[in-house]
């Protein structure tokens, strides 16, 4: 069974990007990740949060930039270790483009699309690996949206029957779970890819995760295609989108795109 751990990321005012992302691995490698993550973070007072570490906030307020960078580097090193075989996935929805394409949408709809798109992507990964997926999310205010999306995707009858019955169950946990801390790190990297695109080169953490990562950033063209095939939050609409909607677009620089299909 594949174990997937996912989290959300966005700017404080929910004006730029809505992101859902995280990690996935088999049970053995997920356990090893947890063991190594706990060892590296054992002296922290609270669960690791990527934004706080990078911005020297919260428990990292008294840390030097060098100390924060070193911790981040160690944690990314765990995720990028080829012996652990950890997969990294994120989907990022540009909020202004979404609102422009769907002017009658609700505030949280870009995030709701990100959840569904990620889950359909995980079904495709499970099909490729001939396996099923157990999904974990952080317990919080989005629980209702997550449960609804999970039910819709897990029960949907895809055109490709091999995509059906790929989910075993949904569970929720706290940031005390190391894998959910790792998901927090990945979701933030998914956010920063979009936020930095065209202005800055790829960030070092994502550069190290390159061979493990699949990050999709929705473009105006694909949001328009989604609008043309049906309701934006419908699994059926996603099922009717072209296959390359699920290409893992990782922008390396402002001038190049690397693609690997799910």
C-alpha positions in Angstrom: 0.0 0.0 0.0 1.1 3.6 -0.7 0.9 6.0 2.2 0.3 9.6 1.2 0.7 12.6 3.6 -0.6 15.9 2.4 -0.9 19.5 3.5 -2.0 22.9 2.1 -0.1 26.1 1.5 -1.0 29.6 0.5 -0.2 33.2 1.1 -1.7 34.7 4.3 -4.5 36.6 2.4 -5.3 33.7 0.0 -4.7 36.0 -3.0 -1.9 34.3 -5.0 -1.8 30.5 -5.0 -3.7 27.7 -3.4 -1.6 24.6 -3.0 -2.1 21.0 -1.9 1.0 18.9 -1.8 2.9 16.3 0.1 4.8 13.0 0.0 4.0 9.3 -0.7 5.9 6.1 -0.1 5.3 2.5 0.8 5.0 1.6 4.5 8.6 0.6 5.0 10.1 3.8 3.5 7.5 5.9 5.2 8.5 4.4 8.6 12.2 5.1 7.8 11.4 8.7 6.9 9.6 9.1 10.2 12.5 7.6 12.2 15.1 9.8 10.6 12.9 12.9 10.7 12.4 12.5 14.5 16.1 12.1 15.0 16.9 15.4 13.2 14.1 17.4 14.9 14.4 15.8 18.4 15.6 19.1 20.0 12.7 21.3 18.6 10.2 22.5 21.1 7.3 22.2 18.6 6.6 20.3 15.3 8.6 21.6 12.4 6.9 24.1 10.1 8.7 25.1 6.9 7.6 28.7 6.9 8.7 29.4 10.4 12.1 27.8 9.8 12.7 29.7 6.6 11.5 33.0 8.0 13.1 32.6 11.5 9.7 32.9 13.2 8.1 31.0 16.1 10.5 28.6 17.7 13.2 29.6 15.2 13.1 33.3 16.2 16.3 33.1 18.1 18.0 30.9 15.5 20.6 32.3 13.0 19.9 32.0 9.3 22.7 29.5 9.0 21.1 27.3 11.7 17.8 27.4 9.9 19.3 26.6 6.5 21.2 23.7 8.0 18.1 22.1 9.5 16.2 22.6 6.2 19.1 21.0 4.3 19.1 18.0 6.6 15.3 17.5 6.2 15.4 17.9 2.5 18.3 15.4 2.5 16.0 12.8 4.0 13.3 13.4 1.4 15.8 13.3 -1.5 17.6 10.2 -0.3 17.3 7.7 -3.2 17.4 4.8 -0.8 14.1 5.9 0.8 12.2 6.2 -2.5 10.0 9.1 -1.3 7.7 10.7 -3.9 7.0 14.4 -3.8 3.8 15.8 -5.4 2.0 19.2 -5.4 -0.6 21.0 -7.4 -0.8 24.8 -7.4 -3.8 26.8 -8.5 -3.2 30.5 -9.3 -6.1 32.3 -7.4 -6.4 35.4 -9.7 -6.6 33.2 -12.8 -9.1 30.9 -11.1 -11.4 33.8 -10.2 -11.0 35.3 -13.6 -12.0 32.0 -15.2 -14.8 31.2 -12.7 -16.1 34.6 -11.6 -18.9 33.2 -9.5 -16.6 30.9 -7.5 -16.2 30.9 -3.7 -13.2 31.9 -1.8 -11.9 28.4 -1.0 -12.7 26.9 -4.5 -9.1 27.1 -5.8 -8.0 25.0 -2.8 -10.9 22.6 -3.4 -9.7 22.1 -7.0 -6.1 21.6 -5.8 -7.3 18.8 -3.4 -9.2 17.0 -6.1 -6.5 17.4 -8.7 -3.9 15.9 -6.3 -6.2 13.0 -5.4 -6.8 12.1 -9.0 -3.0 12.4 -9.6 -2.5 9.9 -6.7 -5.0 7.5 -8.3 -2.9 7.6 -11.4 0.3 7.0 -9.5 -1.4 4.0 -7.7 -2.5 2.7 -11.1 1.0 2.9 -12.3 2.3 1.0 -9.3 -0.7 -1.4 -9.2 -1.3 -0.5 -5.6 -3.8 1.4 -3.4 -3.4 4.6 -1.4 -4.1 5.5 2.2 -4.3 9.3 2.6 -3.4 11.4 5.6 -4.1 15.1 6.0 -3.6 17.4 8.9 -6.6 17.8 11.2 -8.1 21.3 10.9 -10.6 23.6 9.5 -10.4 22.1 6.0 -11.4 18.6 7.1 -14.9 18.9 5.7 -13.6 19.9 2.2 -11.0 17.2 2.3 -13.5 14.4 3.3 -15.9 15.5 0.6 -13.2 15.5 -2.1 -11.9 12.2 -1.0 -15.4 10.6 -1.1 -16.0 12.0 -4.6 -12.7 10.9 -6.0 -12.6 7.5 -4.3 -16.2 6.6 -5.4 -16.0 8.1 -8.9 -16.3 5.6 -11.8 -13.4 6.8 -14.0 -13.4 6.2 -17.8 -10.3 4.1 -17.2 -11.5 1.3 -14.9 -7.9 0.8 -13.7 -8.2 4.1 -11.9 -11.1 2.9 -9.8 -10.8 1.5 -6.3 -7.4 3.0 -5.7 -8.0 4.5 -2.3 -8.1 2.5 0.9 -9.0 5.1 3.5 -8.7 8.7 4.7 -7.3 9.7 8.0 -6.3 12.9 9.8 -3.5 13.6 12.2 -1.6 16.4 13.8 1.8 18.0 13.0 3.3 15.6 15.6 3.4 13.1 12.7 6.7 13.5 11.0 5.3 12.7 7.6 2.9 15.6 7.9 5.7 17.9 8.7 7.4 16.7 5.6 4.2 17.4 3.7 4.2 20.9 5.1 7.7 21.4 3.6 6.7 20.1 0.2 3.5 22.1 0.0 5.4 25.3 0.7 7.9 24.4 -2.1 4.9 24.0 -4.4 3.7 27.4 -3.4 7.1 29.0 -3.9 7.5 27.5 -7.4 4.5 29.6 -8.6 5.3 32.6 -6.5 8.9 32.8 -7.8 8.2 31.9 -11.4 9.6 34.4 -13.8 11.4 36.3 -11.1 13.8 33.9 -9.4 15.5 30.5 -10.3 14.4 27.3 -8.7 14.9 27.1 -5.0 17.6 24.9 -3.6 15.3 22.5 -1.6 13.3 21.7 -4.8 16.4 21.5 -6.9 17.6 18.7 -4.5 14.2 17.0 -4.8 14.2 17.3 -8.6 14.3 13.5 -9.3 11.5 12.8 -6.8 9.2 15.8 -7.5 6.1 16.4 -9.6 4.6 19.9 -9.3 1.7 21.0 -11.5 0.9 24.7 -11.8 -2.5 25.4 -13.4 -2.3 27.8 -16.4 -5.0 30.0 -17.8 -5.2 27.7 -20.8 -6.0 24.6 -18.7 -8.4 26.5 -16.4 -10.2 27.5 -19.5 -10.3 23.9 -20.7 -11.6 22.8 -17.3 -14.4 25.4 -17.6 -15.3 24.2 -21.1 -15.7 20.5 -20.0 -17.9 21.1 -17.0 -18.0 22.2 -13.4 -14.5 23.1 -12.0 -14.9 21.0 -8.8 -16.4 18.0 -10.5 -14.2 14.8 -10.7 -15.9 14.1 -14.0 -14.5 17.3 -15.4 -11.0 16.3 -14.3 -11.6 12.9 -15.8 -12.5 14.5 -19.1 -9.5 16.8 -19.2 -6.6 15.9 -21.6 -4.0 13.5 -20.1 -1.3 16.2 -20.1 -3.3 18.0 -17.4 -1.6 15.6 -15.1 1.9 16.2 -16.4 4.3 17.0 -13.5 5.4 20.5 -14.6 8.4 21.6 -12.5 9.7 25.0 -13.6 13.5 24.9 -13.3 14.2 28.5 -14.4 12.0 31.3 -15.8 12.8 29.9 -19.3 12.4 26.2 -19.1 10.0 23.5 -18.1 10.7 19.9 -17.3 7.8 17.4 -17.9 7.3 13.9 -16.5 3.9 12.2 -16.8 1.9 10.8 -13.8 
